[in-house]
Amino acid sequence: MNNKIKDVWFYIVVQNPGASSEQFMGYTDKETKATFIPCFKSKEIAQQCFLLMPKDIMKEKYEVQAIIKEDLIALAEKQSYEIFLLDDKGKILVQIK
């Protein structure tokens, strides 16, 4: 039996996937001024919440992508972002980092 711990994956929204301007979609909370990357437990939840998110759909392309938790945390730390797990309505469930 393999005792290796299974990787934890989250889903995030990527703006301009595959382009030189590719970046994770992030937000700044108007009340707390916290800057964060929203992540989700499944692609379906991410897609449902994405429909409610403010975005510039006329100029930008968006795609939901999976990412390993450790990679998401490393990127967020480099850019001084927090990470919050959201539900399909955009409600914060828990802080990841």
The 8 nearest C-alpha neighbors of each residue, nearest first, counted from 0:
[[1, 2, 3, 4, 5, 6, 7, 8],
 [0, 2, 3, 4, 5, 6, 7, 8],
 [3, 1, 4, 0, 5, 6, 7, 8],
 [4, 2, 1, 5, 6, 0, 7, 8],
 [5, 3, 2, 6, 1, 7, 0, 8],
 [4, 6, 3, 7, 2, 8, 1, 67],
 [7, 5, 8, 4, 67, 68, 69, 3],
 [6, 8, 68, 67, 5, 9, 69, 66],
 [9, 7, 67, 68, 66, 6, 65, 10],
 [10, 8, 40, 66, 39, 65, 38, 68],
 [9, 11, 65, 39, 38, 64, 42, 41],
 [10, 12, 38, 64, 63, 13, 65, 39],
 [11, 13, 63, 24, 62, 23, 64, 61],
 [14, 12, 23, 62, 24, 61, 22, 16],
 [13, 15, 61, 22, 21, 16, 60, 24],
 [14, 16, 21, 60, 18, 61, 59, 20],
 [17, 15, 21, 18, 14, 13, 62, 61],
 [16, 18, 21, 15, 19, 20, 14, 13],
 [19, 17, 21, 20, 16, 15, 14, 22],
 [18, 20, 21, 17, 15, 16, 22, 14],
 [19, 21, 18, 15, 22, 14, 16, 17],
 [22, 20, 15, 16, 18, 19, 14, 17],
 [23, 21, 14, 13, 24, 20, 15, 16],
 [24, 22, 13, 14, 12, 25, 11, 21],
 [23, 25, 12, 13, 14, 22, 36, 26],
 [26, 24, 36, 35, 23, 37, 34, 27],
 [27, 25, 35, 34, 28, 36, 24, 37],
 [26, 28, 34, 33, 32, 29, 35, 25],
 [27, 29, 32, 33, 30, 31, 26, 34],
 [28, 30, 32, 31, 27, 33, 26, 34],
 [31, 29, 28, 32, 33, 27, 34, 26],
 [30, 32, 33, 28, 29, 27, 34, 35],
 [33, 31, 28, 29, 27, 30, 34, 26],
 [34, 32, 31, 28, 27, 35, 81, 29],
 [35, 33, 27, 80, 26, 81, 32, 28],
 [36, 34, 81, 80, 82, 26, 25, 37],
 [35, 37, 25, 82, 81, 38, 26, 24],
 [38, 36, 83, 82, 84, 85, 35, 11],
 [39, 37, 11, 84, 10, 9, 85, 83],
 [38, 40, 10, 84, 45, 9, 41, 85],
 [41, 39, 9, 10, 44, 42, 38, 84],
 [42, 40, 44, 43, 39, 10, 45, 9],
 [41, 43, 45, 44, 10, 46, 63, 40],
 [42, 44, 46, 41, 45, 47, 87, 40],
 [45, 43, 87, 47, 41, 46, 42, 48],
 [46, 44, 42, 48, 43, 47, 39, 49],
 [45, 47, 49, 43, 44, 48, 42, 50],
 [48, 46, 44, 87, 49, 45, 50, 43],
 [47, 49, 87, 45, 50, 51, 88, 46],
 [50, 48, 46, 52, 51, 47, 45, 12],
 [49, 51, 48, 47, 52, 46, 53, 45],
 [52, 50, 49, 48, 53, 88, 47, 89],
 [53, 51, 49, 50, 54, 48, 89, 88],
 [52, 54, 51, 55, 49, 50, 56, 26],
 [55, 53, 56, 52, 59, 57, 49, 51],
 [54, 56, 57, 58, 59, 53, 60, 61],
 [57, 55, 59, 58, 54, 60, 61, 53],
 [56, 58, 55, 59, 60, 54, 61, 53],
 [59, 57, 56, 55, 60, 54, 15, 61],
 [58, 60, 56, 57, 55, 15, 61, 14],
 [59, 61, 15, 14, 56, 62, 58, 16],
 [62, 60, 14, 13, 15, 59, 12, 16],
 [61, 63, 13, 12, 64, 16, 14, 60],
 [64, 62, 12, 11, 13, 10, 42, 45],
 [65, 63, 10, 11, 62, 12, 66, 13],
 [64, 66, 10, 9, 8, 11, 67, 63],
 [67, 65, 9, 8, 10, 68, 71, 64],
 [66, 68, 8, 70, 69, 7, 71, 9],
 [69, 67, 71, 8, 70, 7, 72, 66],
 [68, 70, 72, 71, 67, 73, 7, 66],
 [71, 69, 73, 67, 72, 68, 74, 66],
 [70, 72, 68, 74, 69, 73, 75, 67],
 [71, 73, 75, 69, 70, 74, 76, 68],
 [74, 72, 70, 76, 71, 75, 69, 77],
 [75, 73, 77, 71, 76, 72, 70, 78],
 [74, 76, 80, 72, 78, 77, 73, 79],
 [75, 77, 79, 73, 78, 74, 72, 80],
 [78, 76, 74, 75, 79, 73, 80, 72],
 [77, 79, 75, 76, 80, 74, 73, 81],
 [80, 78, 76, 77, 75, 81, 34, 35],
 [81, 79, 75, 35, 34, 78, 76, 82],
 [80, 82, 35, 96, 34, 36, 75, 83],
 [83, 81, 36, 96, 35, 95, 94, 37],
 [84, 82, 94, 37, 95, 93, 38, 85],
 [83, 85, 38, 93, 39, 92, 91, 37],
 [86, 84, 91, 90, 89, 92, 39, 38],
 [85, 87, 89, 90, 88, 44, 91, 92],
 [86, 88, 48, 44, 47, 89, 45, 85],
 [89, 87, 48, 86, 90, 51, 47, 85],
 [90, 88, 85, 86, 87, 48, 91, 51],
 [89, 91, 85, 86, 88, 92, 87, 84],
 [92, 90, 85, 93, 84, 83, 89, 86],
 [91, 93, 85, 84, 90, 86, 94, 83],
 [94, 92, 84, 83, 91, 95, 85, 82],
 [93, 95, 83, 96, 82, 84, 92, 81],
 [94, 96, 82, 83, 93, 84, 81, 72],
 [95, 82, 81, 94, 72, 83, 75, 80]]
